């Protein structure tokens, strides 16, 4: 749960001298905890980061630009993907973004509007596989239930349509009269 900018743990070996056996070693990135501010979400975050990420954030002029401009495979972080999804959802709903400050909303949409995507897409960005499968199944289930219509409703509509046709009503009444001997 941090931003590592493509860095990670690397397994390798080291040798003390040419004549001694190799010793297994794990090389870890140098991680520092930084406080970073998101303009879109209007929050401060305490995030473990590497020096490389901090340099990229500085180059791109802020956490929001770094998160939104970096491709998912390069971000490679659950925290980063969660932040990206939250930011994209906020950009997809500009009326809820800074509802009390229209000037700030206009500034945010001008600065980050190029990253905006439809809400339906933004909700799927960065979901872990298990959550995405659960969400897809729930969507398919609700779609299937919307298509199902009880037979009583279908028959009622057919019967009303049949009654609206005056010729069929009189024919039906004659058939019933013959059946009952009236």
C-alpha positions as CSV (number, residue, x, y, z in Angstrom):
1,X,0.0,0.0,0.0
2,X,2.2,2.8,-1.3
3,X,3.5,4.4,-4.5
4,X,6.7,2.8,-5.7
5,X,6.9,4.0,-9.3
6,X,7.9,0.6,-10.8
7,X,10.5,-0.1,-8.1
8,X,10.2,-3.2,-6.0
9,X,12.0,-6.0,-4.2
10,X,14.7,-7.6,-6.3
11,X,16.3,-11.0,-5.5
12,X,19.9,-11.5,-6.3
13,X,23.3,-12.6,-5.1
14,X,26.3,-10.9,-3.8
15,X,29.9,-12.0,-3.5
16,X,32.4,-10.9,-1.0
17,X,35.3,-12.1,-3.2
18,X,36.0,-13.9,-6.3
19,X,36.8,-17.2,-4.5
20,X,33.9,-17.3,-2.0
21,X,30.4,-18.6,-2.8
22,X,27.5,-16.3,-3.7
23,X,25.3,-15.2,-0.9
24,X,21.5,-14.6,-1.6
25,X,20.4,-11.0,-1.1
26,X,17.2,-9.1,-1.4
27,X,17.5,-5.5,-2.6
28,X,14.6,-3.3,-1.4
29,X,13.7,0.2,-2.5
30,X,14.3,3.1,-0.2
31,X,10.8,4.1,1.1
32,X,9.9,7.2,2.9
33,X,6.4,8.2,4.2
34,X,5.3,11.5,2.6
35,X,2.2,13.7,3.1
36,X,0.7,14.4,-0.3
37,X,-2.3,16.6,-1.2
38,X,-4.9,15.8,-3.8
39,X,-6.7,18.9,-5.3
40,X,-9.5,16.8,-6.9
41,X,-10.3,14.9,-3.7
42,X,-9.4,17.9,-1.5
43,X,-7.6,15.6,1.0
44,X,-4.1,15.0,2.5
45,X,-2.8,11.5,2.3
46,X,0.1,9.8,4.2
47,X,1.6,7.6,1.6
48,X,4.8,5.5,1.6
49,X,6.8,6.5,-1.6
50,X,10.2,6.2,-3.2
51,X,12.4,9.0,-4.3
52,X,11.6,8.2,-7.9
53,X,7.9,8.7,-7.3
54,X,8.6,12.0,-5.6
55,X,10.7,13.2,-8.5
56,X,7.9,12.2,-10.9
57,X,5.3,14.0,-8.8
58,X,7.4,17.1,-8.8
59,X,8.0,16.8,-12.6
60,X,4.3,16.4,-13.3
61,X,3.3,19.2,-10.9
62,X,1.3,17.3,-8.3
63,X,-0.1,14.0,-7.0
64,X,-3.3,14.3,-9.1
65,X,-1.4,14.7,-12.4
66,X,1.0,11.8,-11.5
67,X,-1.9,9.4,-10.6
68,X,-4.0,10.3,-13.6
69,X,-1.2,10.5,-16.2
70,X,0.6,7.3,-15.2
71,X,-0.6,4.1,-16.9
72,X,-2.0,1.3,-14.7
73,X,0.9,-1.1,-15.4
74,X,3.4,1.6,-14.4
75,X,1.4,2.6,-11.3
76,X,1.3,-1.0,-10.2
77,X,-0.2,-0.2,-6.8
78,X,-3.6,-0.9,-5.2
79,X,-3.5,2.4,-3.4
80,X,-2.6,4.2,-6.6
81,X,-5.5,2.5,-8.5
82,X,-7.9,3.3,-5.7
83,X,-6.9,6.9,-5.8
84,X,-7.2,7.0,-9.6
85,X,-10.7,5.5,-9.5
86,X,-11.8,8.0,-6.9
87,X,-10.3,10.9,-8.8
88,X,-11.9,9.8,-12.1
89,X,-15.3,9.3,-10.4
90,X,-15.0,12.8,-9.0
91,X,-14.2,14.3,-12.4
92,X,-17.1,12.4,-14.0
93,X,-19.5,14.1,-11.6
94,X,-18.5,17.8,-11.8
95,X,-21.7,19.0,-10.1
96,X,-20.6,17.2,-6.8
97,X,-17.1,18.5,-7.1
98,X,-16.6,21.5,-4.8
99,X,-20.3,22.2,-4.6
100,X,-19.7,25.2,-2.3
101,X,-17.0,26.8,-4.4
102,X,-17.8,27.2,-8.1
103,X,-14.5,29.0,-8.9
104,X,-12.5,26.1,-7.5
105,X,-14.6,23.6,-9.5
106,X,-14.0,25.6,-12.7
107,X,-10.2,25.6,-12.0
108,X,-10.2,21.9,-11.2
109,X,-12.2,21.0,-14.4
110,X,-9.9,23.3,-16.5
111,X,-6.7,21.7,-15.0
112,X,-7.8,18.0,-14.9
113,X,-10.7,18.0,-17.5
114,X,-8.6,16.2,-20.1
115,X,-8.5,13.1,-17.8
116,X,-12.3,13.0,-17.4
117,X,-14.1,9.9,-18.7
118,X,-17.7,8.7,-18.3
119,X,-18.9,7.6,-14.9
120,X,-19.7,4.0,-16.2
121,X,-16.0,3.6,-17.2
122,X,-14.6,5.3,-14.1
123,X,-16.3,2.9,-11.8
124,X,-14.4,0.0,-13.3
125,X,-10.9,1.5,-13.3
126,X,-8.5,-0.2,-11.0
127,X,-10.9,-2.7,-9.5
128,X,-9.3,-5.9,-8.2
129,X,-10.3,-8.9,-10.2
130,X,-12.5,-10.4,-7.4
131,X,-14.4,-7.1,-7.0
132,X,-14.8,-6.7,-10.8
133,X,-16.3,-10.2,-11.1
134,X,-18.7,-9.5,-8.2
135,X,-19.7,-6.2,-9.8
136,X,-20.2,-7.8,-13.2
137,X,-22.3,-10.6,-11.8
138,X,-24.5,-8.2,-9.9
139,X,-25.0,-6.1,-13.0
140,X,-25.9,-9.2,-15.1
141,X,-28.4,-10.3,-12.4
142,X,-30.1,-6.9,-12.2
143,X,-30.3,-6.8,-16.0
144,X,-31.8,-10.2,-16.2
145,X,-34.4,-9.4,-13.6
146,X,-35.3,-6.2,-15.5
147,X,-36.0,-8.3,-18.6
148,X,-38.1,-10.9,-16.8
149,X,-41.8,-10.1,-16.9
150,X,-44.4,-12.2,-15.1
151,X,-46.8,-14.2,-17.4
152,X,-49.9,-12.7,-15.7
153,X,-48.8,-9.2,-16.9
154,X,-48.3,-10.5,-20.5
155,X,-51.6,-12.3,-20.5
156,X,-53.4,-9.3,-19.0
157,X,-52.0,-7.1,-21.8
158,X,-53.0,-9.6,-24.5
159,X,-56.5,-9.9,-23.0
160,X,-57.0,-6.1,-22.8
161,X,-55.8,-5.8,-26.4
162,X,-58.2,-8.5,-27.4
163,X,-61.1,-6.7,-25.6
164,X,-60.2,-3.4,-27.3
165,X,-60.9,-5.1,-30.7
166,X,-64.7,-5.0,-30.8
167,X,-65.1,-7.7,-33.4
168,X,-63.3,-10.2,-31.2
169,X,-65.4,-9.3,-28.2
170,X,-68.6,-10.0,-29.9
171,X,-67.2,-13.3,-31.4
172,X,-66.0,-14.4,-27.9
173,X,-69.4,-13.6,-26.4
174,X,-71.2,-15.7,-29.1
175,X,-68.8,-18.6,-28.5
176,X,-69.5,-18.5,-24.8
177,X,-73.3,-18.4,-25.4
178,X,-73.0,-21.5,-27.6
179,X,-71.0,-23.3,-25.0
180,X,-73.5,-22.6,-22.2
181,X,-76.6,-23.0,-24.3
182,X,-77.8,-19.4,-24.0
